Amino acid sequence: MLTKTCPKLPMRNKMITKNFYLNQLGFRPSATDYEGYLMITKDEIEIHFFEFRDLDSKENYGQVYIRTNDIDQEFNEAKSKGINYTKLETKPWGQKEFSILDPDNNLLTFGQSA
């Protein structure tokens, strides 16, 4: 289960971002919808996106750290969906982590206490 966080990240194209998070990562759309703005949820977290059509994804440094109680499940889900991910490893700071990049190069790092 993912735990609470509510970051705000840039997106170039709402439909591409929505498709990635809903179909690849298992998020759900928020009950409300605004032009140029996207809110998605999964378990206890919510991520907000603002439209930035001129975003150069090669220069985007958006990132979020998502804590989970089941890192192995999140990692296996990413693997099963064919998402580009880093290896799952225990870091020197005592967290078991892996990361993925979304279509706009936002870095999502999933972590759990080792």
C-alpha positions in Angstrom: 0.0 0.0 0.0 1.2 3.5 -0.9 1.2 6.0 1.9 0.3 9.7 1.9 1.9 12.3 -0.3 0.6 15.1 -2.6 3.3 16.4 -4.9 2.6 18.6 -7.9 4.5 17.7 -11.2 4.6 19.1 -14.7 3.0 17.4 -17.7 3.1 18.2 -21.4 0.0 16.3 -22.4 -2.8 15.5 -20.0 -4.1 12.4 -22.0 -0.6 10.8 -22.2 0.1 11.4 -18.5 -3.3 10.2 -17.5 -3.0 7.1 -19.7 0.5 6.2 -18.2 -0.5 6.6 -14.6 -3.9 4.9 -14.9 -3.0 2.0 -17.3 0.6 1.5 -16.3 0.7 2.3 -12.6 -2.8 1.5 -11.5 -3.8 5.0 -10.3 -7.4 6.2 -10.5 -8.6 9.6 -11.7 -9.9 12.1 -9.2 -13.6 12.8 -9.1 -13.1 16.3 -10.4 -11.5 17.3 -13.7 -10.0 20.6 -14.7 -8.6 21.8 -18.0 -4.8 21.8 -17.9 -4.8 20.1 -14.5 -4.8 16.4 -13.5 -5.3 14.7 -10.1 -4.8 11.0 -9.7 -5.0 8.7 -6.6 -3.8 5.3 -5.5 -4.2 3.9 -2.0 -3.6 6.9 0.3 -1.7 9.1 -2.1 -2.7 11.8 -4.6 -0.5 13.3 -7.3 -1.3 16.6 -9.0 -0.1 17.6 -12.4 -0.1 21.0 -14.0 0.0 21.5 -17.8 3.3 22.8 -19.1 3.1 22.3 -22.9 6.6 23.8 -23.5 8.3 21.5 -21.0 11.6 20.1 -22.3 11.4 16.7 -20.7 15.3 16.4 -21.0 15.5 19.3 -18.6 12.7 18.3 -16.3 13.8 17.6 -12.7 10.3 16.9 -11.3 10.5 14.1 -8.7 8.5 12.5 -5.9 9.4 9.9 -3.3 6.5 7.5 -2.6 6.6 5.4 0.5 5.0 2.0 0.4 4.4 -0.9 2.8 4.9 -3.5 0.0 7.9 -2.5 -2.2 8.0 -6.0 -3.7 4.4 -5.7 -4.9 5.0 -2.3 -6.4 8.3 -3.5 -8.1 6.6 -6.6 -9.5 3.7 -4.5 -10.8 6.2 -2.2 -12.6 8.0 -5.2 -14.1 4.8 -6.9 -15.3 3.6 -3.7 -17.1 6.9 -3.3 -19.0 7.7 0.0 -17.4 11.3 1.2 -17.5 12.6 0.8 -14.0 15.8 0.7 -12.0 16.7 -2.4 -10.0 15.2 -2.9 -6.6 18.0 -2.5 -4.0 18.6 -1.6 -0.4 20.3 1.8 -0.1 22.9 2.8 2.5 20.3 5.0 4.2 18.2 2.0 5.1 15.5 2.2 2.4 14.7 -0.5 -0.2 14.0 1.4 -3.4 13.5 1.5 -7.1 12.6 4.3 -9.5 10.8 4.9 -12.8 10.5 7.8 -15.2 7.1 8.9 -16.5 6.6 10.2 -20.1 7.7 13.7 -19.0 10.8 12.5 -17.3 9.4 13.0 -13.8 11.3 10.7 -11.4 9.1 8.5 -9.2 11.1 6.7 -6.5 9.3 4.0 -4.5 10.7 3.2 -1.1 10.2 1.1 2.0 12.2 0.8 5.2 14.6 -2.1 4.8 
